[in-house]
Amino acid sequence: MKKILFVGLVLFLSSPVVAQTTKFDAWNEFAKTKFEPKYYEKLGEYLFYPNFPENLKALEGKEITIEGFYVPFAPEEGNYIILSKYPMSQCFFCGGGGPESIAEVTFKGTLPKFQVDDLITVRGKLKLNANDIEHVNFIILEAVLVKK
């Protein structure tokens, strides 16, 4: 009887239901991206292009949840916001954060209103951007606000 209970416990602990409780840390996964400088002729300067790891490529098109700080660096006529791992004073644009510390978030429906450094959580589909310099490298599409 003890053997059956032990086997049952082992099977339960290794089941997908328990495995799903592990929280996906998007910022940690983004940080595994390596960046390589390449000359961009139109601007006449070097830009850093991402080389996404395979495990991150496997998540493209899949739904992820990410928490971060709202920073007001998206164009006013755009339908997206910029989410940062760090508050504005430390973000990619103003502080020492790298390109792996920001994500572009395009919401389903109406764009919610936020204040600088609001800590928010969103859920949406991951898109990786390696070539379009008008957008950041990590994009969350069809996002919904989970927590403000």
ChimeraX attribute file (.defattr): number of C-alpha atoms within 10 A of each C-alpha:
attribute: neighborCount
match mode: 1-to-1
recipient: residues
	/A:1	6
	/A:2	7
	/A:3	8
	/A:4	9
	/A:5	10
	/A:6	11
	/A:7	11
	/A:8	11
	/A:9	12
	/A:10	11
	/A:11	11
	/A:12	12
	/A:13	11
	/A:14	10
	/A:15	11
	/A:16	10
	/A:17	10
	/A:18	10
	/A:19	10
	/A:20	9
	/A:21	8
	/A:22	8
	/A:23	8
	/A:24	12
	/A:25	12
	/A:26	19
	/A:27	17
	/A:28	12
	/A:29	14
	/A:30	19
	/A:31	14
	/A:32	14
	/A:33	18
	/A:34	13
	/A:35	16
	/A:36	11
	/A:37	11
	/A:38	11
	/A:39	12
	/A:40	12
	/A:41	9
	/A:42	6
	/A:43	8
	/A:44	8
	/A:45	10
	/A:46	12
	/A:47	15
	/A:48	15
	/A:49	20
	/A:50	18
	/A:51	13
	/A:52	19
	/A:53	14
	/A:54	9
	/A:55	10
	/A:56	16
	/A:57	14
	/A:58	9
	/A:59	14
	/A:60	16
	/A:61	14
	/A:62	12
	/A:63	15
	/A:64	17
	/A:65	19
	/A:66	19
	/A:67	19
	/A:68	21
	/A:69	22
	/A:70	24
	/A:71	24
	/A:72	15
	/A:73	13
	/A:74	15
	/A:75	10
	/A:76	9
	/A:77	6
	/A:78	9
	/A:79	14
	/A:80	21
	/A:81	23
	/A:82	20
	/A:83	31
	/A:84	28
	/A:85	23
	/A:86	20
	/A:87	20
	/A:88	21
	/A:89	13
	/A:90	15
	/A:91	20
	/A:92	19
	/A:93	15
	/A:94	10
	/A:95	12
	/A:96	12
	/A:97	18
	/A:98	14
	/A:99	21
	/A:100	23
	/A:101	22
	/A:102	26
	/A:103	26
	/A:104	21
	/A:105	26
	/A:106	21
	/A:107	20
	/A:108	15
	/A:109	10
	/A:110	9
	/A:111	16
	/A:112	11
	/A:113	7
	/A:114	15
	/A:115	10
	/A:116	11
	/A:117	17
	/A:118	15
	/A:119	19
	/A:120	17
	/A:121	18
	/A:122	20
	/A:123	20
	/A:124	22
	/A:125	18
	/A:126	25
	/A:127	20
	/A:128	18
	/A:129	16
	/A:130	16
	/A:131	11
	/A:132	9
	/A:133	12
	/A:134	7
	/A:135	13
	/A:136	18
	/A:137	23
	/A:138	21
	/A:139	23
	/A:140	29
	/A:141	19
	/A:142	16
	/A:143	23
	/A:144	20
	/A:145	15
	/A:146	12
	/A:147	10
	/A:148	10
